[in-house]
């Protein structure tokens, strides 16, 4: 059982930056691909970024590519999401997720989830 705890959310003005962290309880953290998803009120949960087990490969949808950066520190069992040039449409609850083996863009492929952290971007 992997427990994930997100932190770092908050309120930021449009154009600003925010950094999220996700700490994992699992000692074999480097067996897992990690991802960030987000969900705005009334909308489906959306893929934001993913990273493979080693950190050597990262994946982004068009909406976050070039603005967001996912990274991981396997020694610290932590994955990060650096968000720059934030827009009001980035406002959502951000969730960290883990799955064994390779990454996926689908939320249904991830077995372990954190409780989320709120990110609010004001215009």
N, C-alpha and C positions, 0 to 999 in steps of 0.2 A: 504494500500500500504506500503510495507516494502522496505526501501532503505538500500542498503548494500555498504560499502566502505572498500575496502581492503588497507592494507599498509604493509610495511616491506620487500618488494621484493628488489632484488639487485644482485650484482655479488659476487660469493664466489668460492673459490677453492674446488676441489674435496676433500672429507673428512671433509669439514667444516660444519658449522651449520648456520641456518637462522630461524628467527621466524616471522611468518605472523600474522597479526591481521585483523579482520573484524568487523567493528562497524555497528550496526543496528539501524535504526531510530525508529523501532516499540517498543512501550511501553510495549506490551505484548509479549516480546521476548521469554519468557519461554513457549509460546504456540507452538514454532517452533522447529522442528529438523533442524540441520544445517549440512552442508557438504562443503568439499573442492573438487574441480575438477581441472584438469589442461589440457592444450591443447598445444602441441608442433606444430610447423609449418608442415602442410601437414598431420597431424594426427587427429584422432577423439578425442573428449573431453573424458578424462579418470577420473574415480572415484579415489579419493585419500584418503578420510577419512570422517567419519560422526559421529555425536554425537546426542543422543536423547535429549528431551526437558530439562531433569533435569541434564544432564551430567553424569548420572549413567551408561550409556552404550555407548561404542564406537565401531566403525567398520572400518576395513582396508582391502584393497586387499593385496595379497601377495607381491606386488612390494613395498609397503610402511610400511607394518607391521614390527615392531621392530626397525624402523628408525624414523618414524614420530609419533607425539602425538598430538591429537586434544583435546582441552579443551574449556570450556566456563565459563563466569562469567555473570550470569543472572542479577546481580545487575548493571553491567556496560554495558549490552546489547552488549557483545563482545564475539566473538569466536576466538580461537587461533589455530595456527598450528606450532608446534615446529618440525623442520626438522634437523635431525642429519645424519652424515655419507653420506653427499650428493654426488651424482654421476652425471657425465655429462648428463646422460639420464634423470635426473630429471629436466633438463632445459625446461621451458614451461612458459606460462602465467597461473597463478593460480587464480581461481575464487572461491568466496564464494557464497553459495546458501542456500536458506531457503524454507522449506515447512511445512505446518501445520501437526500435528499428527506425525506419525512415520517416521523414516528415510527411504531412498531408495538409492540403488546404481546406479539408472538410472537417468541421467541428465534430462530426459523428465518428471520426476515426480516433479521437482522443479520449482516453479512458480517465485521465486524472485532471482535475480542474481546481483552481483556486476560487475564492469567493468574490474576487473582483475588487477593483479600486476605481473610484469615480474620477474622471477627467472632464473638466468643464472649461471651454474656451469661449471667452466673451468677445463680442465684436466691438 
